Amino acid sequence: MNPRAGNFDLMRLVAASLVFWSHQYGISGFHEPTVPWVGSLGGFAVFAFFAISGYLNSLSVVRSRSPVQFLVSRAFRIFPGLIVCVSLCVLMGAFVTTLPLSDYFAPPGLGFNGRNTPFSFLWRDSTLFFGLDYKLPGVFESSLGTTEVLTPLWTLPQEAKLYVYLAIVALVCRFDARAIGGAIFVVLGSFAIFGIWKELLPLWLGERSLTCAILFAGGVGIALLERCLTKTIAIACFTSIAVLLLWCGHKETFALVAIAPVCIILNTIPLPRWTAPKLDISYGVYLYALPIQHLTSDLPLSFVGKGLFAFFVTLVMGTLSALLIEQPMLRLRKRIPQLTWQGAFWAPAAPTSAAEVMAKATASAVGGAS
């Protein structure tokens, strides 16, 4: 199976665009559009990101059979574009801040390394694991909405932690798709059955980590059950969990579990070839959207006019990020030797797909003949 086949690139670009337009309302002083049972339109798009990510990355870790190789690949995907974007935001802030440059880089009372100073913003947001800074001194303070420079970054630490958890689970389960997919189905199924007797909403409301984990796990479970069963059965399994939650009246939790099956179904719909993006620019669009929206918010244009202009500039920046940073770094990653250190003491589980079974049988036959 080619996980890149289908509509995932288009879906991620649409999701990043929905985040853009949702924030366009926010920085213009309006309420963001909402989606029933989910929240803001941007939140709905982020939910789709996590479900798709779980699906694709579970296939990646099972294929690699190496947690180190998987995590290194994820790091090459996330951090180069992120570091460049954060650095450019610090540089941009020096030009648009309302403070003197000396106070911008070392605000009174905060010093050089205080929270939400350029240095702290740079190293915290570039590494993700030490708490994020969203603001820069004197930057975008006249905004009608949020004054934060990179609000969407909140999703990246969640994503990175889920990668680590997925790698650990895959290693413990010896990369057995049946074990991982089955375990997720049992956990989410038990979650739904528990909901027959107890309201589930307080369990995850406001808990970003749990919300993201449920979305991500839905994608992982479908991908790995599909690998050892069929796509139809995998989708049916997780759709049944969502239906049970809806029947119990837990509409918000239903939405979390239902998003993954819906995304996988949408991925299988045949679309004209021209709809497939030639380049995946969704990550760059997601990163650069809010700073560009802030920078264009004072243009003498209508709400729609400013939005369209900012969206065009964002698409250009996303394209440049993909061409000049993301793609070169991914090509560099492919030059690194395969990392399979755990094979010496932690053998992978038996093959879980027909293709792997055939490959193993062929290898055994060749070995016996020699």
C-alpha positions in Angstrom: 0.0 0.0 0.0 1.2 3.5 -0.8 0.1 5.8 2.0 0.7 8.8 -0.2 -1.9 7.6 -2.6 -5.3 9.2 -2.4 -6.4 12.6 -1.2 -4.4 13.1 2.0 -2.2 15.9 0.7 -5.3 17.7 -0.6 -7.1 17.1 2.7 -4.2 18.5 4.7 -4.0 21.6 2.5 -7.7 22.2 3.0 -7.3 21.7 6.7 -4.5 24.2 6.9 -6.6 26.6 4.8 -9.5 26.2 7.2 -7.2 27.1 10.1 -6.2 30.2 8.2 -9.7 31.4 7.6 -10.8 30.6 11.1 -8.0 32.8 12.5 -8.8 35.5 9.9 -12.0 36.0 11.8 -10.3 36.0 15.1 -7.6 38.6 14.3 -10.3 40.9 12.7 -12.2 41.0 16.0 -15.0 38.6 15.0 -16.0 35.3 16.4 -14.5 32.3 14.6 -16.9 30.1 12.7 -17.9 27.0 14.7 -18.6 23.3 13.9 -21.3 21.5 15.9 -19.9 19.2 18.6 -16.3 20.2 17.8 -15.7 23.9 18.4 -14.1 26.4 16.1 -13.6 25.8 12.4 -9.8 25.8 13.0 -10.2 23.3 15.8 -12.1 21.0 13.5 -9.3 21.2 10.9 -6.7 20.5 13.6 -8.7 17.4 14.6 -8.5 16.2 11.0 -4.7 16.8 11.0 -4.2 14.5 14.0 -6.4 11.7 12.6 -4.6 11.7 9.3 -1.2 11.9 11.1 -2.1 8.8 13.2 -3.0 6.9 10.1 0.1 7.7 8.1 2.7 7.5 10.9 1.5 4.2 12.1 2.2 2.7 8.7 5.6 4.4 8.7 6.7 3.0 12.1 5.5 -0.5 11.3 7.3 -0.4 7.9 10.5 0.9 9.4 10.6 -1.6 12.3 12.9 0.9 14.1 11.7 3.4 16.6 15.0 5.4 16.1 14.6 5.6 12.4 11.0 6.6 12.7 11.7 9.4 15.2 14.6 10.7 13.2 12.5 10.8 10.1 9.8 12.7 12.1 12.4 15.2 13.4 13.6 15.9 9.9 10.0 16.5 8.9 9.1 18.9 11.7 12.1 20.8 12.9 13.8 22.3 9.9 10.8 24.2 8.7 9.8 25.1 12.2 13.2 26.5 13.1 13.3 28.7 10.0 9.8 30.0 10.6 10.5 30.8 14.3 13.8 32.6 13.3 12.0 34.7 10.7 9.3 35.6 13.2 12.0 36.9 15.6 13.6 38.9 12.8 10.2 40.2 11.7 9.4 41.3 15.2 12.5 43.5 15.3 11.1 45.5 12.4 7.5 45.8 13.6 7.9 46.1 17.4 6.7 49.3 19.0 9.6 49.1 21.5 13.2 50.2 21.0 15.4 47.4 19.8 17.2 47.2 23.1 13.9 46.7 24.9 12.7 44.3 22.3 15.6 41.9 22.8 15.9 42.5 26.6 12.6 44.0 27.9 12.9 45.8 31.3 12.0 43.4 34.1 12.4 40.3 31.9 16.0 40.5 30.7 17.5 38.6 27.8 16.1 35.2 28.6 12.7 36.0 30.2 9.6 34.4 29.0 8.2 35.8 25.7 11.5 37.5 24.9 13.1 36.9 21.4 15.7 34.5 22.8 13.2 32.5 24.8 10.8 32.6 21.9 13.5 31.3 19.6 14.8 28.4 21.7 11.5 27.3 23.2 9.5 27.3 20.0 12.3 25.7 18.0 12.7 22.8 20.5 9.0 22.4 21.5 9.6 20.4 24.7 10.3 23.2 27.2 7.1 25.1 27.0 6.1 27.5 24.2 6.3 31.2 24.0 3.6 32.7 21.8 4.3 36.4 22.0 7.1 38.8 21.2 7.7 42.2 23.0 5.7 45.0 21.4 4.6 42.9 18.5 1.0 43.0 17.2 -0.2 44.7 20.3 -2.7 46.7 18.3 -4.4 43.6 17.0 -8.2 43.4 17.3 -7.9 39.8 18.3 -5.0 37.7 19.6 -1.6 39.3 19.9 0.1 35.9 19.7 2.6 35.4 16.9 2.5 31.6 16.5 -0.6 30.3 18.2 -0.9 27.2 16.0 2.4 25.9 17.5 0.4 24.4 20.4 -0.3 21.3 18.2 3.3 20.5 17.5 4.4 19.4 21.1 1.3 17.2 21.2 2.2 15.7 17.8 5.8 15.1 18.8 4.8 13.4 22.1 2.4 11.1 20.2 5.2 10.1 17.8 7.3 9.1 20.8 4.4 7.2 22.4 3.7 5.4 19.0 7.4 4.4 18.7 7.4 3.0 22.2 4.2 1.1 21.7 5.4 -0.3 18.4 8.7 -1.5 20.0 6.9 -3.1 22.9 4.5 -4.8 20.5 7.3 -5.8 18.3 5.8 -3.9 15.4 2.8 -6.2 15.3 0.0 -4.4 13.5 -2.6 -6.8 14.9 -1.5 -6.2 18.5 -1.4 -2.4 18.2 -4.5 -2.0 16.2 -6.5 -4.5 18.3 -5.4 -2.8 21.5 -6.5 0.6 20.3 -9.9 -0.8 19.2 -10.4 -2.5 22.6 -9.4 0.7 24.5 -11.6 3.0 22.5 -14.4 0.4 22.5 -14.2 0.1 26.3 -14.3 3.9 26.4 -17.5 3.9 24.5 -19.1 1.1 26.5 -18.1 3.0 29.7 -20.0 5.9 28.3 -23.3 4.0 28.6 -23.2 4.5 32.3 -21.2 7.7 32.8 -20.9 11.1 31.0 -17.6 11.2 29.1 -17.3 14.9 28.4 -15.6 15.8 31.7 -12.9 13.2 30.9 -11.5 15.1 28.0 -13.0 18.6 27.9 -10.1 21.1 28.0 -7.6 18.3 28.1 -5.7 18.9 24.8 -3.4 15.9 25.3 -6.2 13.4 25.7 -8.2 15.0 22.8 -5.3 14.8 20.5 -4.5 11.2 21.6 -8.0 10.0 20.8 -7.9 11.5 17.4 -4.4 10.2 16.7 -5.3 6.7 18.1 -8.3 6.5 15.8 -6.1 7.0 12.7 -3.5 4.5 14.1 -6.1 1.8 14.8 -7.8 2.0 11.4 -4.4 1.9 9.6 -3.2 -1.2 11.4 -6.4 -3.1 11.4 -6.6 -2.4 7.7 -3.1 -3.8 7.4 -4.1 -7.2 8.8 -7.8 -7.3 7.9 -9.3 -5.0 5.2 -10.0 -1.3 5.0 -13.8 -1.9 5.1 -13.6 -3.9 8.3 -11.2 -1.4 9.9 -13.4 1.5 9.2 -16.5 -0.4 10.3 -14.9 -1.2 13.6 -14.2 2.4 14.5 -17.4 3.7 13.0 -19.3 1.3 15.3 -17.5 2.8 18.3 -18.5 6.3 17.2 -22.1 5.2 16.6 -22.2 3.7 20.1 -21.0 7.0 21.6 -23.6 9.0 19.6 -26.3 6.5 20.8 -25.2 7.2 24.4 -25.6 10.9 23.8 -21.9 11.8 23.9 -21.9 13.9 20.8 -18.5 15.6 21.4 -16.7 12.4 22.0 -18.5 10.9 19.0 -17.0 13.6 16.9 -13.5 12.8 18.1 -13.8 9.1 17.2 -15.7 9.7 14.0 -13.2 12.1 12.4 -10.7 9.3 11.6 -13.0 7.0 9.7 -14.4 10.0 7.8 -10.9 11.1 6.8 -10.0 7.6 5.6 -13.2 7.3 3.6 -12.6 10.7 2.0 -9.1 9.6 1.1 -10.5 6.8 -1.0 -12.9 8.9 -3.1 -11.5 9.2 -6.7 -11.0 12.8 -7.7 -9.6 14.4 -10.9 -5.8 14.3 -11.0 -5.6 18.1 -11.2 -6.9 18.3 -7.6 -3.9 16.5 -6.2 -1.3 19.1 -5.0 2.0 18.7 -6.8 3.8 19.7 -3.6 2.7 19.2 0.0 2.7 22.8 1.3 0.3 22.3 4.2 2.9 22.5 6.9 4.3 25.8 5.7 0.8 27.2 5.3 0.0 26.2 8.8 3.2 27.8 10.2 3.3 31.1 8.4 -0.5 31.9 8.2 -1.0 33.8 11.5 2.1 36.1 11.3 1.2 37.0 7.7 -2.4 37.7 8.7 -1.2 40.0 11.4 1.2 41.8 9.0 -1.7 42.4 6.5 -4.4 43.2 9.1 -4.0 47.0 8.7 -4.2 47.1 4.9 -7.0 49.4 3.6 -9.0 46.5 2.2 -12.2 44.7 3.1 -12.3 41.7 5.3 -12.4 39.4 2.3 -9.8 41.4 0.4 -7.3 41.3 3.3 -8.0 37.6 3.7 -7.4 36.7 0.1 -4.2 38.8 -0.1 -2.9 37.2 3.1 -3.9 33.8 1.9 -2.0 34.3 -1.3 1.2 35.4 0.5 0.8 32.4 2.9 0.6 30.0 0.0 3.8 31.5 -1.5 5.6 31.2 1.9 4.3 27.6 2.2 5.6 26.8 -1.2 9.0 28.3 -0.5 9.2 26.5 2.8 8.5 23.2 1.0 10.9 23.8 -1.9 13.8 25.4 0.0 13.7 23.7 3.4 11.4 20.8 3.9 12.1 18.8 0.7 15.9 19.2 0.8 15.9 18.1 4.4 13.8 15.0 3.6 16.2 14.2 0.8 19.1 14.5 3.2 17.3 12.2 5.6 17.1 9.5 2.9 20.9 9.5 2.7 21.3 8.5 6.4 21.8 4.7 6.7 18.9 2.7 8.0 18.8 2.5 11.8 17.9 -1.0 12.9 19.9 -1.3 16.1 17.1 -3.0 18.0 17.0 -6.0 15.7 19.9 -7.7 17.5 18.0 -8.1 20.8 14.3 -7.4 19.9 13.1 -9.3 16.9 10.1 -8.0 15.1 6.9 -10.0 15.3 5.7 -12.3 12.6 4.7 -10.6 9.3 1.1 -9.3 9.5 0.3 -8.9 5.8 0.1 -11.3 2.8 3.0 -9.5 1.1 5.2 -9.9 4.1 4.3 -13.6 4.4 5.2 -14.1 0.8 8.5 -12.2 1.2 9.4 -14.3 4.2 8.6 -17.6 2.4 10.6 -16.6 -0.6 13.6 -15.6 1.5 13.4 -18.9 3.3 13.3 -20.9 0.0 16.3 -19.0 -1.4 18.2 -19.6 1.8 17.4 -23.3 1.8 18.5 -23.6 -1.9 21.8 -22.0 -1.2 
